[in-house]
Amino acid sequence: LLRGSGLKGLTSFGKTSEYKKNGIKILRPLINLEKKELIYLSNKVFNFFVKDPSNLNENFKRIRIRNLMENLKKEGLDKKKLKLTIRNLKDSNQSINFYVKKNIDQNTKFFNKKNAFILNKFFFDQSHEVIFRSLSFLMKLISGKHYVARGKSVNDLIEKIKLNKISTKVTLGGCFVEKINETVLISREKSSKT
């Protein structure tokens, strides 16, 4: 939240997280346990519990956030309400993912020989978040990179496309992006090997 995470980032930290590209599933079975329960479990299983003095050091952001959470609890935002909010955000995230998939299925065409996508004009007639996620996903797919370009750069590109301010090929995130009449072509940027 403090780093400006989007909906996707805010909802990714649950009991399980799955990375579909490589099939890795991260399980956090103890995430919902209270500190008292974790101490009890540690003492029962390992016969000891380590009291880390850094857990009181306000030089660490995690400690400042814990202290902030205590103050927010006094204002009525407790863990129960926070969990409810995260659950609601997860539902919203699933809805957006549905429309991202629909946008890609209905408004793009993949050319295998050229490893390129053509986006029709309706691709950009969606909500901003759907366009942003759709475009980011396609660029990541085409470039073969693990991470896509920074969000600000993708937002700037979307703005330029919508305002017809792209006159030549633009490079971003390992991709060429080119506006051709009413369509946009995304292809892999050729790596220059010397």
Wavefront OBJ file of the C-alpha trace (Angstrom):
o trace
v 0.000 0.000 0.000
v 2.808 2.400 0.892
v 4.541 1.695 -2.426
v 1.460 2.511 -4.489
v 0.510 -1.092 -5.222
v -2.449 -1.682 -7.446
v -5.358 -3.992 -6.775
v -3.389 -6.984 -8.000
v -0.555 -6.361 -5.547
v -2.854 -5.683 -2.619
v -4.695 -8.976 -3.090
v -1.723 -11.230 -3.779
v -0.706 -11.913 -0.192
v -3.072 -14.608 1.063
v -2.937 -18.197 2.287
v -1.950 -19.310 -1.201
v -0.415 -17.541 -4.182
v -0.036 -19.232 -7.525
v 2.344 -18.253 -10.285
v 0.636 -19.716 -13.351
v 3.575 -19.311 -15.713
v 5.775 -21.824 -13.888
v 3.138 -23.611 -11.794
v 4.689 -22.633 -8.465
v 2.267 -22.404 -5.562
v 3.271 -20.623 -2.363
v 1.467 -21.836 0.745
v 1.290 -19.786 3.933
v -0.645 -22.088 6.292
v 0.129 -20.055 9.423
v -0.701 -16.608 8.062
v -4.040 -16.342 9.882
v -2.664 -17.326 13.285
v -2.345 -14.719 16.007
v 1.057 -14.044 17.582
v -0.003 -15.861 20.789
v -0.874 -18.950 18.745
v 2.432 -18.823 16.860
v 4.395 -18.582 20.111
v 2.448 -21.531 21.541
v 2.992 -23.571 18.367
v 6.709 -22.777 18.282
v 7.137 -23.749 21.943
v 5.153 -26.960 21.434
v 6.925 -28.078 18.229
v 10.464 -26.731 18.706
v 10.521 -26.347 22.515
v 11.563 -22.688 22.210
v 10.564 -19.315 20.825
v 13.029 -16.642 19.699
v 12.238 -13.141 20.867
v 13.696 -10.905 18.167
v 14.712 -7.469 19.546
v 14.418 -5.944 16.057
v 10.638 -6.380 16.417
v 10.679 -3.311 18.662
v 13.061 -1.204 16.563
v 11.197 1.664 14.884
v 13.975 2.036 12.316
v 12.236 -0.806 10.470
v 9.182 0.034 8.380
v 7.380 -3.187 9.387
v 7.490 -2.046 13.024
v 6.182 1.422 12.190
v 3.339 -0.205 10.228
v 2.497 -2.525 13.158
v 2.347 0.498 15.441
v 0.176 2.320 12.911
v -2.160 -0.692 12.814
v -2.529 -0.465 16.604
v -3.560 3.199 16.252
v -5.976 2.357 13.411
v -7.528 -0.323 15.618
v -8.406 2.436 18.105
v -10.162 4.245 15.235
v -12.228 1.156 14.343
v -10.087 -0.522 11.657
v -9.258 -3.874 13.201
v -7.871 -7.038 11.580
v -11.375 -8.390 10.957
v -12.369 -5.317 8.920
v -9.032 -5.317 7.112
v -9.516 -8.985 6.131
v -13.047 -8.190 4.909
v -11.666 -5.320 2.819
v -8.988 -7.578 1.311
v -11.612 -10.228 0.519
v -13.728 -7.576 -1.255
v -10.656 -6.401 -3.175
v -9.953 -10.010 -4.237
v -13.489 -10.260 -5.641
v -12.922 -7.028 -7.577
v -9.593 -8.360 -8.836
v -11.284 -11.538 -10.127
v -13.880 -9.437 -11.962
v -11.173 -7.355 -13.621
v -9.275 -10.518 -14.621
v -12.467 -11.808 -16.285
v -12.691 -8.644 -18.417
v -8.962 -8.701 -19.204
v -9.313 -12.238 -20.589
v -12.429 -11.216 -22.525
v -10.649 -8.159 -23.957
v -7.691 -10.248 -25.115
v -9.901 -13.019 -26.541
v -12.197 -10.661 -28.456
v -9.909 -7.819 -29.491
v -6.525 -9.324 -30.354
v -5.121 -11.644 -32.976
v -1.831 -13.500 -32.555
v 0.486 -14.129 -35.509
v 2.682 -17.081 -34.596
v 5.224 -16.664 -37.429
v 5.900 -13.059 -36.482
v 5.432 -13.545 -32.715
v 3.177 -10.488 -32.753
v -0.264 -9.381 -31.621
v -2.582 -7.040 -33.470
v -4.968 -5.145 -31.225
v -8.157 -3.850 -32.818
v -9.667 -0.470 -31.965
v -12.097 -2.009 -29.448
v -9.157 -3.172 -27.308
v -8.861 0.407 -26.049
v -12.620 0.887 -25.426
v -12.418 -0.796 -22.002
v -11.859 0.621 -18.531
v -8.323 1.862 -17.923
v -7.420 -1.023 -15.581
v -8.589 -3.620 -18.132
v -6.559 -1.950 -20.908
v -3.521 -1.606 -18.623
v -3.546 -5.252 -17.525
v -4.323 -6.565 -21.011
v -1.505 -4.579 -22.608
v 0.959 -5.440 -19.818
v 0.142 -9.142 -20.142
v 0.588 -9.132 -23.935
v 3.883 -7.229 -23.727
v 5.198 -9.664 -21.124
v 4.134 -12.578 -23.329
v 5.739 -11.162 -26.481
v 8.971 -9.990 -24.839
v 9.472 -13.223 -22.910
v 10.614 -11.174 -19.928
v 9.637 -12.041 -16.370
v 8.608 -8.467 -15.572
v 6.770 -5.978 -17.731
v 7.683 -2.312 -18.098
v 6.990 0.060 -15.203
v 3.358 1.018 -14.715
v 3.971 4.706 -15.433
v 5.545 3.852 -18.806
v 2.633 1.567 -19.742
v 0.156 4.290 -18.710
v 2.029 6.847 -20.838
v 1.927 4.459 -23.811
v -1.833 3.911 -23.419
v -2.363 7.674 -23.307
v -0.275 8.198 -26.478
v -2.162 5.446 -28.325
v -5.545 6.886 -27.351
v -4.492 10.412 -28.386
v -2.932 9.202 -31.681
v 0.463 10.531 -30.597
v 2.475 7.576 -31.890
v 3.923 8.302 -35.317
v 6.725 5.723 -35.341
v 7.566 2.459 -33.628
v 7.911 2.856 -29.884
v 10.002 0.467 -27.805
v 8.884 -0.510 -24.337
v 9.530 -3.537 -22.154
v 11.346 -5.460 -24.879
v 8.566 -4.833 -27.427
v 7.969 -2.694 -30.478
v 4.586 -0.974 -30.363
v 3.307 0.521 -33.600
v -0.015 2.151 -34.452
v -1.234 1.187 -37.903
v -4.491 2.918 -38.872
v -7.105 1.718 -36.346
v -4.938 -1.088 -34.955
v -1.854 -1.486 -32.785
v 0.888 -4.012 -33.535
v 3.010 -5.410 -30.694
v 6.092 -7.416 -31.640
v 9.306 -8.461 -29.938
v 12.135 -5.958 -29.999
v 15.089 -7.494 -31.818
v 18.097 -7.802 -29.554
v 21.234 -6.398 -31.125
v 24.126 -8.842 -30.783
v 27.547 -7.615 -31.803
l 1 2 3 4 5 6 7 8 9 10 11 12 13 14 15 16 17 18 19 20 21 22 23 24 25 26 27 28 29 30 31 32 33 34 35 36 37 38 39 40 41 42 43 44 45 46 47 48 49 50 51 52 53 54 55 56 57 58 59 60 61 62 63 64 65 66 67 68 69 70 71 72 73 74 75 76 77 78 79 80 81 82 83 84 85 86 87 88 89 90 91 92 93 94 95 96 97 98 99 100 101 102 103 104 105 106 107 108 109 110 111 112 113 114 115 116 117 118 119 120 121 122 123 124 125 126 127 128 129 130 131 132 133 134 135 136 137 138 139 140 141 142 143 144 145 146 147 148 149 150 151 152 153 154 155 156 157 158 159 160 161 162 163 164 165 166 167 168 169 170 171 172 173 174 175 176 177 178 179 180 181 182 183 184 185 186 187 188 189 190 191 192 193 194
